[in-house]
Amino acid sequence: MLRNYLKIAIRTLWRSKGYAAINVVGLSVAFCVCTFLFLMVYRQLTFDSFHQDGDRIFQVYRFLNEPEKADRSGSMPMPLTPALKADYPEIAAATRLLTGGSLIEYKGKYVDKNISYTDADFLQVFSFPMLKGNRTMALRDLSNLVISESTAKAVFGNEDPIGKALLLGNEGSQKQYIVSGVVADAPDNSSVRYDVIARIENTPTYRNSRDQWDAFSHNVYVKVAPNVDQATLENRLKPFAQTYLSGDLEKLKKQGAKPDERGDLVAIRLQKLANVHFDRDISGSGAPIAVVYALLGIAFFILLIACINFINLSIARSFTRAREVGVRKSLGALKKQLFVQIWSESALICLVGFLIGSLMAYLLIPVFNAQFNAKISLASLLRPGVIGGILAMFLLVTLAAGGYPSWQMAKFNAVDVLKGKITMKRPGFLRNSLIVTQFTISCLLTCCTIFALQQVGYLRSRPLGFEKEQVISIPVGNKYSGRQLIQRLRNKLTNDPTVLGISGSGVNLGRGKDGSTSRSMLGFTYKEKEISTDWLLVDYDYLKTLNIQLLAGREFNPAYPADSLDRVIITESMARQIGEKNPVGKFFQTDTAGTKYQIIGLIPDYHLYSLQQEKKPITMHLSHSEPISYIFVRVTPQSLNTSMGKLRGIWGEIAPGAEFTGSFLDENIDAWYRNEDSMAQVFSFASGIAILLSCLGLFAVALMAIEQRTKEIGVRKVLGASIPGIVLLLSRDFVKLVLIALAIATPLTWFLMNQWLAEYPYRIDISIWVFVLVGGAAVLIALATVSFHSIKAALVNPVKSLRSE
């Protein structure tokens, strides 16, 4: 019987090749795109899920209920971790994590790597696989190092690294360590990254900061004992926060801050490790969970559109097969047998579409990764969870899209069918609702895409307060002193007319090829006001190189030796914060026993960091002891094509053995918005697929609907109806559905995009013209799709139409 069902299904589909082809194409494209999007979502939702006892691991964060809004920060003071372990026995293990770059030397070989400074508990909190060494003892000694598998290969090659001595640090400040373990590289979906793991006591600033509760510099992770409740532990941490963060508590009270709903002004709280990746307040990176759910929603929408096409086509086609069903029933076929027979045709189409879609996804993953920076892998397709999800998707589509039309056709009354009482003179509510749903989704995605592209364009075009064009940014690395390299570069390029300025800074502008970013904030009291500012290390000619205008005072000058000791330049917002209209010449101290700084210059506010964050007050200072990490070189417009190659050659002379990773500053600025770019591209791709599938479904439904009105068209033409009139008559019902879809999509898009844009301090206004343009385009596309059949039907000779059955 099953073989007979299958044989009949194949024959039936072969007779209706157009119907079958439309459904197979629609389903295969939908399955392919949904597989891509599901893999992206799966990667995001499985971040940090590979650790043993992951439900017991938390990141510690600081909560301040400031008057304007609550502030949450993952940056912690040095003495916090030892105090937590001493005061709370329910914390089984705790580790600090501070990341910095360093040069590794072994037998004359130099490798630049990131160093993760941690505590001995690091390998007890996290379960990264230990390849060599003892997990418990590997970090017990301050001179021990644990290195990643890739670092071991880069430094030692095929040698056994255990017990080998390495030198870490820049020339003149190197320290010897012994390799005590090798740990597997962190997976791609890990929030914690490392090349080399060392004890945090080895950091240069540890001695000064180990007892400072007001210096926030690193992240803290804890692993609690089994059966410890998060809410209970957070409640027990309240007196701890009030004791050790009393300075923050007093400041908030002076500002008139009110406790939150949990009764806290200041608190130490815990974030589950599984949620750290999505919490940008405390992690500083990662994708917002709303974007992940948006991707999941897009995948669902595309699959829904494909299912709607399938259902609409099946229902429309059911009326052309009504007589067949009536004959089968009159010959004794049972409703169950008819359902299985018709559903087997649907299942066959779904199976072919699923297999083609899965094959397309497998072959196109490298292309998708390259286009959208998705980082999904072919191996992900073979994971049990992914395979289960894809099979569930297939079964759901087969049952929903194929089962409903089959059930409807099996219900036809044989007598009514054979008497010709089953017709499709008026389109059903279900068909109309499904078409409206399709175009609502398509309009929604299209509007969201346009707004996302506008927002990214706005972020990129908004003035930053400095000139990003014609500037090359060069990361210094760890092998040489940045200050020495700047001087050598100036000596080489002093008489070069193509070079307009050379300077340096402790912070890059944008995201360069080294991929790193850093920030130094300073808080102090000035005339009983709480001041917070970016504390920016710069070199001479910084303002000149970036074309930042001086509003008052002067720039740093080598002719004034005190400039490198106690002179600063501030921005306008910093001047407003300290309450000085004419700040040049004024003095302030960051602490009562510290240096007394004099303001020598005033400049406009500018964006030191991405426009995803509000620009903060900036205080610039010089220092001969702090390291310059980035060199900036401004060149003439005429030399842009040759300047990078010239600098690469000079770099080889002044920094032999150090890699040159220079990049143009405008490219670095663009890299700030890579996530927004990827999101906009995914939305563009998804909306294009959604529109394509919607039009494909509308095309097929219109064809079958017009075929059923062939005789009506003939009668109208005989009675004098014009071709434009007939085309309008056949098209207007579909156009009405598109207009209804637009009316539903507009408020939905308005709400969703307002929610998304609220995350940006600098954002576009939602324009009504976008909805007008999208609506007009949707109507035109629907008209073009339906008119093809309408015009073709209207041009047919009415004699042929009236003869047809």
N, C-alpha and C positions, 0 to 999 in steps of 0.2 A: 504493500500500500504506500509506504513512504517513497519507494522508488518511483511509483506511478505519479505521486504528487510532484516529485522533483522534475520528472520528465515533462509533465503538463506545464509546470511553472516555466521551464526553460523555453518550451514551444510558445507559450503565451507572451513571454517577454521578447522573444525573437520577432514575433509579429508586430510588437510595439517598440521597435528599436529606439525611436525618438524619445518616448516616455522613459524607457529604461536608461538611456544615455544621460538625460537631464538629471535623473535621480542619482545615478552613479557618480557623475561629475560633482554634483552638489555635495553629496555625502563624503566623497573622498577628499575634497578640498576642506570640508568642515572637520573631518577626522584628523587630517594632517595639521591644520592650524591649531586645533584644540590640543593635540599632542604636544606641540611646541609650548603653548601657553601653560598647560598643566605641568610640564617639566620645569618651566620657570618658577611656577608657584611652589612645586614640590621642593625645589632647591632652596627657596627662601624659607619655607615653613619647616624644613629639616635642619636649619642652622643650629649648630651646637647640640644636636640631638644624639651624637655618637658617644657621649661620655657616660661611663657607668655611674649610676646614682645621680643622673642629671637633674632629677627633681629635687635633690638636696643641695644643689649648687646655686648660689646667689651672688649678684654683684651688689656691693654696698654703695648707697648713694646718700647724698646730703640734701635735705628738704628745708627750704627757707620760704615761709609764707610772707613774701614782701608785699607792701601796700598795693603796688600796681598789679602784680600777678605772682603766682607761686613759682619759685625757682628750684629746679632739680639738677644736681650736678654729681657726676661720678668721680670728680677729682677729690682726693682725700689727703689729710695731713699724715706725715711719717709716723708719729707715735700712735695712731689709731689702731693699727692691726695688733701690735703687742698688747695694748690695753683691752681690746675685745677678747683676745684669747685668755687673758688673765682673769677677766671679770665674768666671763660667760662660759661655763663648762659645756653647754649645749652646742658650742661651736667646735666641731671636731677638728677642723683644719682651716687655716686662713693664709692668704698670700697676697702680697703687694705686687703690682706689675707696673713697671716704668720702662718705656722703650726709648732707646737712643741708638745712634749710629756709632760704629767704631771700626778701626782698621785692624785686621787680624794678620799677624806675621808668623810664618812658619818656614824655616830654612830658606830665607830670602824671598819667599813668595808672599805677596800682599793680596788680601781679599777684603773688600768693603762689605760689611754685613750689619744687620740690625741686631742689637743686643737687648734682650729682655731681662731686666733686673728684677729678681723675684726673691721669695723666701724659700726656706727648705721645704715647706709644705706644698710647693707648686705642683709637684708630681703626685701628691696625695689628693689635692683638690681636683686636678684634671687627669683624665685617664688616657692621654696620648700614649700610643704603644711604645714601650721601651725596647729598643733593639739590642743595645749593649749596656752593661752596667747594672747596678742595683738601684731600683727605684727609690727605696727608703733612704739609702745612704749617699746618693749621687750628689746632693747639694748640701751635705752637712758641713763641709769645710768651706771657708770663705774663699779659698783659692781654687775651688773646683768649678769646672765648666761642664755643662751638658750642651751638646750641639745637635742640630738637626741632621737628618740623613743626607740632604743635598749639600749642606755645609761641609760635612765629613768628606764627601766626594770631591768638592771643590778645593778643599785644603789639603787633604791627605791622599787623594786618589784611591789606590787599592791598599794602602797601608792601614793597619789596625790603629785607630786613633786613641784607644784607651791608654791612659798613662802618659801620653805625649804632652809636651809643654808648648803652649802658645803665648804669644805676646799680643796684648790688646792695648789700643790707644794710639795717639798720634806720636810722631817722632819727638823724643825728649821727655815724653810722659807715659811711656809704656810700662805695663805691669805683666808679670808672668802668671799664667794659670795652668792647671793640669786638667786635661779632659778626663772626666769620670763617667761619662755616659753618652750614648747616642740615642736620640728619640726620633720616631718617624715624623716626617714633615706633616704639618697641620693640614687637614683636609681643606678643600676650597671653601666649604661652607662652615668655617670656623671663625668666630669673632676674635679669638686669641691667636696671634701669629708670632712666630719666632724664627730666628736663625741660630742664635746662641743664647743660652740661658745661664745667667750668673747671679750671684747673691746681690741683693739690693744694697748691702752695706759697702759695696765697692764703688758706688757712685760718688763722684767728686764732692757733691753737696750734702752727702748723708750726715757727716759729722755736725754740720751747722743746723740741719733741719730735723734731726731725729727727735728733738724735744719741742719743736714748734707746732702748735696746734692751729696757727693761723696761716700756714704755708701749704697750699693745696697743689699737689704735683703728680699724683698717680692714681691708678685704679686699685680697688681692693675686692677680692673674691673670697667667699667663705663657703665651707661645706659643713652643714649642720648634722647633728647626730640623727639617727633614724627616729621617726615619729615626732620630730620637733615641728610644731605648727608655726608657719611664717607670721601670722597675725599676733600670736602670743609672744614670739621673740621680739617683734617690733615694739610691742607694748612694753616689754621689759627693757628695751633700749632707751626709753624716754628719759629716765634719770641720767643715763650715760651721756646723752646729747646735751642735756641742761648743764651738766658738770663740765664737760670738756669743750663745748662750743658756746660757752657763756658770753664770749665776745660778740658773736653773731646775734645771740639772744638780746643783749643789751642794745645793740644797734637797731634791731627791729622794733624794740619797745620805744626807742626815741623817735623812730619814724612813724609811730602810730599804727603799726601793723596789728592785725587781729588774728587770733588762732583760726585754723581751718576747721573743717567739720569733725576732725579727730582730736581737736583741742591742742594742736601743735603750732607753735611759732617756728621752732627749730626741731628737726628730728633726724635720726639716722634710720634709714629704711632699706629694704631689700628688694631687689628686682630678680625674678627668676632668670636663670641663664638662658632658657628657651626664648625669653622675651627681650633680652638685651639687644639683639641685632635690630629690633624694630623700634627701640627706644632711643631716638636721636638726641634727646636731652642729656642722657647719661653716657651714651656710647660715642656720640659725635659722628656717627656714620650709620650705614645701613639704610635699607629701604623702609619707608613708612608702611605700616601694616595695611593702611587704606589702599596703597598702590597695589599691594599683593592681592588684596581682595578684589580690586578693580580688574586685575588681570584674570582672576578666576571668573568674575562676572562676564568679562568679554568672551572668554572661552564658552561659558554657558550660553550666552546670547547667540554666538555663531552656530553652536550646535542646535539651539532652539530654532534658528532661522532655517537650517537644513531640514529639521524635522517638520517644520511648518510647510515647507515646500513639498515634502514627501506626502504629508497628510492631505494638503490641498489637491495635489495632482491625483492622489489615489481616490479621493472623494469625487473629483470632477470626472475621473475615468470610470468610476463605478456606474455612472448613468449610461455610459456607452456599453457597459457589460451587463446591464440590468436584464436584458433578454436572455443572455447566457445563464445567469443565475436562476431566472424563472424556469427555463427548460430543465436545468439540473434538478431543481426542486420538484418539478412535476414528474421527473423520472425516478424520484425517491431519494435524492440526496438529502442527508440530514444537515441541520444548521451547523453542527460541530464539524462535519466533514467539509462543508463549504468554507468555514472559518479557517481550518487548517490548510486547505488548498490555496486560498487567497493569501493567507498569512505567509505561506511558504514562498510565494513569489516576492513578497516584501522582504522576508529574511534573506533570500538569495541576493537581492539588490543590496541590502545592507552589508552582507558578507563581502561582496565584490568591492563595494565602496570602502569598507573597513580595511581590506587587504591592500588595496591600491593606496589609500591614505596612509597606512602604516609604513608601506614601502617608501612613499614620498617623504615622510617624516624622517625615516632612517637615512635616506640619501641626501636630504637637504639640511640636516642639522649643522654641518660646517658652514654652509651659506648663511643660515639664520644667525648663528653665533657671530659671524663676521659682520653682518649687517646691523645687528641689534645689541652686540656686546652682551649676549645672554648667558654665556658660560655654562650652557647645559651640555651634557656629555652623552655619547652613544651608549656608554655603559649604564646610564640611568634608565634606559629603555628596558634593560634586562633585570632590574630590581623587582622582587616579588610585589612590593607595594604599587609600583608603576604599572606592571603587567596586570595586576588585579584591577587598578583604576581604569585602564584602557578597556579591559574585557567588560567591566561593569558599564562603561560608557556605551559599548557596542550593544550589550543586552538591553539597556535602557532605551536606546534609540530604536532597536528592532521591535521591542514590545510597544513602545509609545507610538512611534510613527507608522509601524506596520499593523499593529494590533487593532487600533481604533477603526481605520477604514475597513479592515477585514470583517470586524464585528458588525459594522453598519451594513455592509453588503450582504452578509449572511442573514440579516434580519428582514431583507426584502420579502414581501408577500408575493408568492408565485402568481396568484390570480391577478393582482393589481399590475404586476410587471407585464404579464402576457396581454392584458387589456390596454397597456400603454399608459397607465395612470402614474407611473414613476417618471417624473420629468424634472428638468432643472430650469423652469421658466424664470424663477427668481433666485438669485444667489442666497445661500443660507447664511444665517447669523454666524455660524462657526467659521465658514470660509472668510467672511468679511473681517471677523475678529482676528483671525490668524494673519491676514494680510496687513491689517492695521498694526498688529504686534511687530511684524517684520519691519515695517517702515518706521515705526517708533524707535526701534533699536538702532536702525541704520542712521536715522536723523540724530539720535542721541550721540552715537559714537562720532559722527561727522562733526557735530558742533563741538564736542569735547576735544576732538583733534585740533580743530581750528583755534580754540581758546588756548590749548596747551602750546601750540606753535607760536601763538601771539605772545604768551607769557615768556617763553624761552627767548624769542626775539627781543622782547622788552628788556629782559635782564641783560642781554648782550649789548643792546644799544644804549642803555642808560649811562650817562656820564659817570665816570668813576672818580673824578677829581684829580687824575693824572693822565698823561698821554701814554697809552700802552703800545702804540705803533713804533716801529723802528728801534725797539729795545730788546736786547738779547739777555736772557737770564741764564747764568751758569752755576749749577750746584758745585760747591767747593769739594765736598767729600770729606774723608777723614785722614787722608794721607798727609796733606799739607795744611799749613796755617792759612786761613782765608785772608788775613791781613797782609801776610807776606806776598800772597799771589796777586792781590790788588796792586800792591806797590810794584811788583815785577811787570804786571800788565801795563801800568801807567808808564813805566820806563820804556817799554817797547813801543807804545802807541802815542807818546807825547807829541810827536811831529806828524802824526797821521791825520790828514784833513778830513778823512771820512768818519773819524770818531769824534762825537760831540760831547761825550761825558762818560765817566767811569765812576761807579760807586759800589757800595755793598750794603748788606743788611743781615740781620739774624733770621729774617722771615722772608720767604718767597712771596711773590705776587702771583696769584693763580696757582695751578698745580702743574709743576714741571715734570721732566722725565724721571726724576727720582721718586715722584709720587708722594713725597712726604710734606707735612705741614705742621706748624707749631704755633703756639700762642703764649705770650707772657702777659698776665694781668697783674696790676698793682692796685691795692686799696690802702687808703690812709685817710686821716682826718685833717681838714684844713678849715680853720676858723669855725669849728664845731659842725662842719659839713662832712658827710661821708663821701669820699671821692673814689671812683673806680675808673681806671684808664688802661688802655693797651700800652705796655712799656716796651717801646720799639728800639732795638739797637740798630744804628745806622752808621755809615761812614761819611767822610767828606763828600761834597757834591751830590748828595742824595736828591735834594730838591731840584738841582740843575739837570740831573740825568733823567728824572721823571717829569720834568717841566711842571713842577708844583709851584704855584705863585706864592710869594711872600707878601703877607698883608701888613706886617709891621716887624721891626727889628731886623735881624740879619741871619744868615745861614752859618753853620759851623765853619770855622776857618782855622787852618793849621797855624796861622800867625798868632792865635790866642791859645796858649797851652792849657788854660783852665777849661777850655771847651770840652776836653776829654775827661774832666774830673767832676764838674758840678754844674754844667750848663745844659739846658734843655730847650727844645722847640715844641710848642703845643698847637693843637688844632682849636678852631673856634668853639666847638662843643666842650672842650676841656676848659676853655676860658669861661664859658657860661657856667660850667659845673662849679668852678671855684669862685664864681661871682665877681670876676674882674673884667671890666670893659676894656681896660688898657693893661693887659697883663705883663707886657715887656718890662723887665726890670724887677718884677715881683719875685719873692722867694717862697719856697715851701719845703717841708721835710716829710719824708715818708714814715719816719718814726722819730720819737723824741731824741734818741741818741744817735740818729743817723746823719747822713750828709744833708747839708742845706743846699738845695738846688735853686739856681737862678734862671728865670725864663728869659731867653735872648731873642726868640722869634715866634711869630704867630702866622699860621697858615690856614687855608680853608679846610673843612672836613673832606676826607676822601675815604674810599672803600679799601681798607686793608685786607678784608676778607670778602667772601662771596655775598652777593645781594640777597641770598637766602637768609642772611642775618642783618640786623640793623647795624649801621656803622656806629662805632663806639668812639669816645674821646681817645686821642692818641697823644702820647708823650714820647718824643724822640730824644735819645741820648747817645753819646759817644762813650766808648770804653776800650782801653787797650788790653784788658784782661778777658773780656767776653769774646767768644769766637764769632767771626763773620762766616756765615754759612752760604750766602749767595752773592754773586757778583753781577751787577747790571752794567751793560754797555749800550749807550745810545749811538746809533750810526746814522749817516745821511741817507735820505731816500734812494739816492742813485746807487748806493753801495749795498743795498739789501741782498742782491743775488750773490754777492761775493764775500760778504762780511762773515758769514758763518764758517765758510771754508778757511778764511784767513785766521779767524780766532781759533779754529781747531788746530791749525798748524802751530800757532804761537803757544797754545796750551801744551802741546807736546814738548816745547822747549822749556817753559817755565815750571811745568809740573810733570816731569818724565815718569811714566808708569801709571799715572792717574787717568782714569777714563774721562773723556770730554762728553758731557751730557747737556750741552747748551740747547736752548729752545727760545723761540720768539715769545715775548711776553703776551701778545694778543692770543697766541695759541694756548698759553697757560690759562689765561682768563676764560677762554672757551671751555677748557677742561673742567672748570668749576661746575658747569651745567651739563655734564655728561649724563647724569641720571635723568634730568628733565628731557634731554635730547632723546635718550633711549625710550622714555615713556611716550613722548610725542610720536616717535617713529612707530612704536608698537600700536598706538592708537590709530595712526594713519593706515598702517597695514591692516588692522582689524576692521576699521570702518570701510576700507576698500573691499575687503572680502565680504563683509556684511551686505554692502550695496550690491555687489556682484551676485551674491546668492539670492538676494531679494528680487533683483531684476530677472534672474533666471527663473525663479518661481512664478513671478508675475507674467513673464513671457509664456510659460507653459499653461498657466491657468487661463490666461486670456485666449490662447489658441483653442483650448477645449471649450471654453464658454462660447466663443464666437462660432465654433463648429456646430454647437447645439442650436444656434440662432440662424442657421443658414437659410431656412425657409422663410423666417421672419424678414430677413434682409431682402430676399427676392420679392416678397409681397410689397415691402416699402418702396423698392425701386420701381415696381410696376405702377404703383400709385403716385409716382412723381418725386420721391425723396431724392435729394441731391447727395453726391458722394461726400462733401464736407459735413452735411447734416447727419449722414449715417455714421461717419467717423466720430463725430461729436457724441452721438447717442451711445455708441459702443464704448467710448473712452471715459465718459463723464463719471460713471459709477466707480471706476478705479481711481480716478483723480480725487473724488470725494474721500475715498479711503485714505489716500496719501495726505490730504489736508487734515483729516482727523488725527492721523499719526503725528503730524507736525504739531498740532495743538496739544497733544499729550506730551510730546518730547520736549517742548519748549520749557515748561515749568520744571520738569525733572532735571534738565540740563542746567538751568539757572541755579537750582538748589545745589546740585552736586559740585558744580564748578566754583560756586561761592565757598563751599566747604573746603575745597582743595586750595583755592587761592588765599584763603584766610591764613595759611601757613607761611605766606610770604609777606614780609614787611613792605616790600616794593612790588606792586602788582598792577595788572591792567584792570580797566573797567570793562564789565561785560556789556558788549554792544548789541543792541537790538537788530542791527543790520546783519549780523552774522546769521541770526535766525531767519531773516527775510531772504538772504542769499541761499541758505541751505534749503529753505522751503521751496524757493523758486527752482533750484536745481533738482530737487526731488520730484516736483511736479513735471518738469521737462523730461526727466529720465523716465518717469512712469508713462508720460504721453508718448515718448519715442518708443518705449517697449510695447505698449498696447497698440499704438497707431500702425505699427508694421502689419499686424494681423487685421486691424480694422480696415485699412486702405485696401489690403489684398482681398478681403471679403467683399468690400463695397464695389470693387472693380469687376467682380465675377458676373457673368451674364445671368440675369434673373431667370431665364428659361432653364438653365442648368440647376440653379438653386431650387426652383419649384419642382423639378423632376426628382431631386435627391430625397432619399429617405434617411 
